[in-house]
Amino acid sequence: MAQSATVDNPHLCEDHPIPGIPLDVLVGPLELPAIVYGAGTFSNQYNSDEHLSSDIPLRTVRLALRYGIRAIDTSVYYGSSEIVLGNILEALRDEFPRSSYKLMTKCGRYGPANFDYSPQTVRESVKRSLQRLKTDYLDVVYLHDVEFVCDQVAPHPTGQVHGALGEDAAAYGLAPGDEGTVRGQGDQKILDAFNELRKLKEEGLIKKIGITGYPLPTLLRLALLILHNPPYKPVDIILSYSHLCLQNSTFEQFAPRLKEQANVETLLAASPLSMGLLTGNPPKWHPAPPALVEAVGIAKEGWPGKFTDLALGYAIGRTGGEHGNTPLVAGFSTPQEVHECVKVWREIKEGGGSADERRAGEEKARAIFKEAGYLDWSWSSP
């Protein structure tokens, strides 16, 4: 990393926060900020090696921390992310000591089809993350993308999943009395891996432990499975992605059940732009079908302003207060993206004259998704 990246350049005004209301710190055991930095951007999934080796990642993290985005989410699966982030945080340690921010990472997934939830590998992975991130403790460690490891219990691979909370509960393994049922080796792997995270927590290396994944019925089923098997303790924290966004807001229906039935302390909603889908130009690996990408394009053309700001504002408006006091994990590649996110957050927080226009734009976009058959529609995972 270039030496010049560790010092302020007085000509780079974008490296300093724009004055305004400070970011909320949300009520909860981790006291997380309203926005969490998603460091999946420090990988080739989103950025080139040239970008990652420049001073831009450091400047982006530093700006986010200066704004109060004092929690960062990464994973061993995100290529070089832990290494890049660890070097950045070491360079920023004088301005931002370890106690000034929360660090979250994940274990269990090491490649597109490489999963290892064995207790030994989980332990080794956490120890490696500690070294890469240059810290002696982690605030959160998740089992990454649990749906690829557990037993598959779902009647439909794609579509709307609201029925899992009602008439289709039995088909999703969510009927009363099913909570503690271990359905096979996959479920047992989840329990064994989670118990290893518990040991690491008891040893003081981790503060909170959790699970992440895409299908909400699976996250709820596994949270109940963990709660209803020895030692009968709930999951501390769950991260769901692409389910609290302009195209799919199903998270709002599942959040109360995750908290009240599974006793999960903290919920996070990630990817307000749905892994780039709502930019209108998603990465080639994105699982959205062409018809959904086309619907996003139509919705984008129908909004006179910046469509990503509309989508970001929609997610931000549904993460606090009556919607569950939920931190939103957003990825940033450049300082400008941090400025833009905080600007939108402040606009939503302050309300004002544009609120009605924004609400009308959201409703129009969601009507387009509904007409195309993709409103609150989930793709297959795995």
FENDARA-V431725 format. One record per residue. RES is the residue in one small letter. PHI is phi in whole degrees, 0 to 359 (none if undefined). PSI is psi in whole degrees, -180 to 180 (none if undefined). Layout:
res->RES phi->PHI psi->PSI
res->RES phi->PHI psi->PSI
This chain:
res->m phi->none psi->136
res->a phi->297 psi->138
res->q phi->302 psi->-36
res->s phi->297 psi->-17
res->a phi->287 psi->-16
res->t phi->268 psi->-2
res->v phi->234 psi->157
res->d phi->286 psi->139
res->n phi->257 psi->117
res->p phi->299 psi->-17
res->h phi->274 psi->-11
res->l phi->265 psi->80
res->c phi->298 psi->-28
res->e phi->291 psi->-10
res->d phi->278 psi->0
res->h phi->238 psi->142
res->p phi->300 psi->146
res->i phi->276 psi->129
res->p phi->304 psi->145
res->g phi->166 psi->-175
res->i phi->296 psi->139
res->p phi->287 psi->155
res->l phi->296 psi->139
res->d phi->295 psi->144
res->v phi->256 psi->121
res->l phi->276 psi->149
res->v phi->292 psi->136
res->g phi->155 psi->168
res->p phi->297 psi->-27
res->l phi->265 psi->-12
res->e phi->49 psi->57
res->l phi->279 psi->152
res->p phi->288 psi->162
res->a phi->299 psi->-31
res->i phi->243 psi->131
res->v phi->248 psi->138
res->y phi->284 psi->118
res->g phi->271 psi->108
res->a phi->269 psi->18
res->g phi->298 psi->-18
res->t phi->292 psi->-17
res->f phi->272 psi->45
res->s phi->214 psi->167
res->n phi->286 psi->-5
res->q phi->296 psi->-28
res->y phi->234 psi->-27
res->n phi->221 psi->157
res->s phi->279 psi->164
res->d phi->299 psi->-36
res->e phi->299 psi->-43
res->h phi->296 psi->-45
res->l phi->292 psi->-27
res->s phi->268 psi->-1
res->s phi->275 psi->-176
res->d phi->274 psi->-2
res->i phi->296 psi->-45
res->p phi->301 psi->-42
res->l phi->297 psi->-47
res->r phi->298 psi->-35
res->t phi->290 psi->-45
res->v phi->296 psi->-44
res->r phi->299 psi->-43
res->l phi->297 psi->-43
res->a phi->300 psi->-45
res->l phi->297 psi->-38
res->r phi->293 psi->-30
res->y phi->283 psi->-15
res->g phi->104 psi->8
res->i phi->279 psi->80
res->r phi->259 psi->36
res->a phi->213 psi->138
res->i phi->229 psi->132
res->d phi->249 psi->128
res->t phi->219 psi->-169
res->s phi->195 psi->151
res->v phi->297 psi->-25
res->y phi->289 psi->-21
res->y phi->277 psi->51
res->g phi->52 psi->-119
res->s phi->271 psi->8
res->s phi->305 psi->-50
res->e phi->298 psi->-39
res->i phi->292 psi->-49
res->v phi->301 psi->-47
res->l phi->295 psi->-42
res->g phi->300 psi->-42
res->n phi->294 psi->-39
res->i phi->296 psi->-48
res->l phi->294 psi->-32
res->e phi->294 psi->-42
res->a phi->293 psi->-27
res->l phi->263 psi->7
res->r phi->299 psi->-32
res->d phi->294 psi->-42
res->e phi->279 psi->-35
res->f phi->229 psi->88
res->p phi->295 psi->162
res->r phi->306 psi->-34
res->s phi->289 psi->-9
res->s phi->269 psi->-4
res->y phi->213 psi->164
res->k phi->256 psi->140
res->l phi->243 psi->128
res->m phi->235 psi->134
res->t phi->220 psi->-178
res->k phi->223 psi->159
res->c phi->220 psi->166
res->g phi->104 psi->-27
res->r phi->243 psi->128
res->y phi->233 psi->1
res->g phi->186 psi->174
res->p phi->308 psi->-38
res->a phi->232 psi->25
res->n phi->247 psi->101
res->f phi->239 psi->135
res->d phi->217 psi->104
res->y phi->259 psi->13
res->s phi->298 psi->143
res->p phi->306 psi->-40
res->q phi->297 psi->-44
res->t phi->291 psi->-37
res->v phi->301 psi->-46
res->r phi->296 psi->-47
res->e phi->298 psi->-38
res->s phi->295 psi->-43
res->v phi->296 psi->-42
res->k phi->297 psi->-40
res->r phi->294 psi->-40
res->s phi->297 psi->-39
res->l phi->301 psi->-42
res->q phi->292 psi->-45
res->r phi->295 psi->-38
res->l phi->273 psi->-1
res->k phi->57 psi->50
res->t phi->219 psi->160
res->d phi->256 psi->4
res->y phi->205 psi->158
res->l phi->238 psi->137
res->d phi->287 psi->-35
res->v phi->215 psi->138
res->v phi->229 psi->130
res->y phi->252 psi->154
res->l phi->281 psi->126
res->h phi->269 psi->127
res->d phi->53 psi->62
res->v phi->299 psi->-24
res->e phi->295 psi->-20
res->f phi->279 psi->-13
res->v phi->249 psi->-39
res->c phi->290 psi->169
res->d phi->293 psi->141
res->q phi->278 psi->118
res->v phi->227 psi->92
res->a phi->195 psi->132
res->p phi->286 psi->-27
res->h phi->226 psi->133
res->p phi->287 psi->-26
res->t phi->226 psi->167
res->g phi->116 psi->-166
res->q phi->277 psi->143
res->v phi->240 psi->14
res->h phi->303 psi->-32
res->g phi->299 psi->-20
res->a phi->297 psi->-23
res->l phi->267 psi->3
res->g phi->216 psi->-111
res->e phi->294 psi->-23
res->d phi->258 psi->16
res->a phi->304 psi->-44
res->a phi->298 psi->-38
res->a phi->293 psi->-24
res->y phi->263 psi->5
res->g phi->75 psi->26
res->l phi->243 psi->15
res->a phi->288 psi->150
res->p phi->305 psi->133
res->g phi->98 psi->-15
res->d phi->270 psi->-3
res->e phi->304 psi->-40
res->g phi->261 psi->9
res->t phi->286 psi->120
res->v phi->269 psi->115
res->r phi->272 psi->-11
res->g phi->170 psi->-165
res->q phi->296 psi->-33
res->g phi->297 psi->-47
res->d phi->298 psi->-39
res->q phi->294 psi->-35
res->k phi->298 psi->-39
res->i phi->299 psi->-48
res->l phi->297 psi->-43
res->d phi->294 psi->-43
res->a phi->294 psi->-41
res->f phi->294 psi->-37
res->n phi->295 psi->-33
res->e phi->292 psi->-38
res->l phi->298 psi->-36
res->r phi->299 psi->-42
res->k phi->297 psi->-43
res->l phi->295 psi->-33
res->k phi->293 psi->-43
res->e phi->296 psi->-29
res->e phi->280 psi->-5
res->g phi->86 psi->7
res->l phi->277 psi->-22
res->i phi->227 psi->142
res->k phi->267 psi->-42
res->k phi->225 psi->147
res->i phi->231 psi->148
res->g phi->200 psi->-166
res->i phi->225 psi->153
res->t phi->229 psi->161
res->g phi->171 psi->179
res->y phi->262 psi->-53
res->p phi->287 psi->117
res->l phi->298 psi->-40
res->p phi->301 psi->-35
res->t phi->291 psi->-42
res->l phi->299 psi->-41
res->l phi->293 psi->-44
res->r phi->299 psi->-44
res->l phi->288 psi->-34
res->a phi->298 psi->-40
res->l phi->290 psi->-38
res->l phi->300 psi->-46
res->i phi->296 psi->-42
res->l phi->295 psi->-34
res->h phi->259 psi->17
res->n phi->234 psi->153
res->p phi->309 psi->139
res->p phi->270 psi->23
res->y phi->61 psi->44
res->k phi->243 psi->142
res->p phi->286 psi->162
res->v phi->293 psi->136
res->d phi->289 psi->-41
res->i phi->206 psi->141
res->i phi->229 psi->136
res->l phi->246 psi->124
res->s phi->245 psi->144
res->y phi->234 psi->152
res->s phi->62 psi->18
res->h phi->241 psi->11
res->l phi->224 psi->71
res->c phi->216 psi->174
res->l phi->301 psi->-33
res->q phi->274 psi->-28
res->n phi->212 psi->109
res->s phi->248 psi->27
res->t phi->300 psi->-24
res->f phi->308 psi->-35
res->e phi->297 psi->-32
res->q phi->282 psi->-32
res->f phi->273 psi->-26
res->a phi->305 psi->-46
res->p phi->299 psi->-37
res->r phi->290 psi->-39
res->l phi->298 psi->-38
res->k phi->280 psi->-45
res->e phi->274 psi->-37
res->q phi->269 psi->-40
res->a phi->262 psi->-4
res->n phi->60 psi->31
res->v phi->288 psi->129
res->e phi->291 psi->-49
res->t phi->228 psi->133
res->l phi->243 psi->139
res->l phi->237 psi->142
res->a phi->248 psi->124
res->a phi->249 psi->157
res->s phi->64 psi->70
res->p phi->296 psi->-21
res->l phi->260 psi->13
res->s phi->52 psi->58
res->m phi->56 psi->35
res->g phi->94 psi->-7
res->l phi->303 psi->-44
res->l phi->277 psi->6
res->t phi->280 psi->-17
res->g phi->88 psi->-7
res->n phi->222 psi->68
res->p phi->292 psi->157
res->p phi->299 psi->157
res->k phi->300 psi->-30
res->w phi->279 psi->-3
res->h phi->298 psi->136
res->p phi->282 psi->-5
res->a phi->296 psi->136
res->p phi->290 psi->158
res->p phi->305 psi->-36
res->a phi->294 psi->-33
res->l phi->288 psi->-42
res->v phi->300 psi->-40
res->e phi->296 psi->-41
res->a phi->297 psi->-38
res->v phi->298 psi->-41
res->g phi->299 psi->-40
res->i phi->294 psi->-44
res->a phi->297 psi->-39
res->k phi->297 psi->-42
res->e phi->294 psi->-26
res->g phi->276 psi->-3
res->w phi->249 psi->123
res->p phi->290 psi->-22
res->g phi->264 psi->-157
res->k phi->279 psi->115
res->f phi->295 psi->-35
res->t phi->296 psi->-33
res->d phi->292 psi->-38
res->l phi->298 psi->-46
res->a phi->294 psi->-42
res->l phi->296 psi->-43
res->g phi->297 psi->-37
res->y phi->301 psi->-47
res->a phi->293 psi->-44
res->i phi->300 psi->-40
res->g phi->293 psi->-11
res->r phi->243 psi->16
res->t phi->254 psi->-8
res->g phi->239 psi->174
res->g phi->56 psi->-122
res->e phi->296 psi->-17
res->h phi->265 psi->11
res->g phi->111 psi->9
res->n phi->53 psi->49
res->t phi->258 psi->122
res->p phi->295 psi->146
res->l phi->251 psi->123
res->v phi->269 psi->118
res->a phi->233 psi->137
res->g phi->273 psi->142
res->f phi->229 psi->133
res->s phi->253 psi->-24
res->t phi->221 psi->159
res->p phi->304 psi->-38
res->q phi->300 psi->-36
res->e phi->293 psi->-33
res->v phi->294 psi->-49
res->h phi->305 psi->-46
res->e phi->297 psi->-42
res->c phi->295 psi->-45
res->v phi->295 psi->-38
res->k phi->300 psi->-46
res->v phi->294 psi->-42
res->w phi->302 psi->-44
res->r phi->294 psi->-39
res->e phi->298 psi->-43
res->i phi->293 psi->-42
res->k phi->295 psi->-39
res->e phi->273 psi->-16
res->g phi->69 psi->-131
res->g phi->101 psi->-172
res->g phi->293 psi->-23
res->s phi->274 psi->-4
res->a phi->298 psi->-44
res->d phi->294 psi->-41
res->e phi->297 psi->-43
res->r phi->297 psi->-44
res->r phi->297 psi->-41
res->a phi->296 psi->-38
res->g phi->294 psi->-39
res->e phi->296 psi->-45
res->e phi->296 psi->-38
res->k phi->295 psi->-44
res->a phi->297 psi->-44
res->r phi->292 psi->-31
res->a phi->294 psi->-36
res->i phi->294 psi->-43
res->f phi->296 psi->-38
res->k phi->294 psi->-44
res->e phi->298 psi->-34
res->a phi->280 psi->-8
res->g phi->87 psi->20
res->y phi->236 psi->15
res->l phi->284 psi->128
res->d phi->55 psi->34
res->w phi->262 psi->133
res->s phi->248 psi->138
res->w phi->279 psi->173
res->s phi->284 psi->133
res->s phi->208 psi->113
res->p phi->283 psi->none
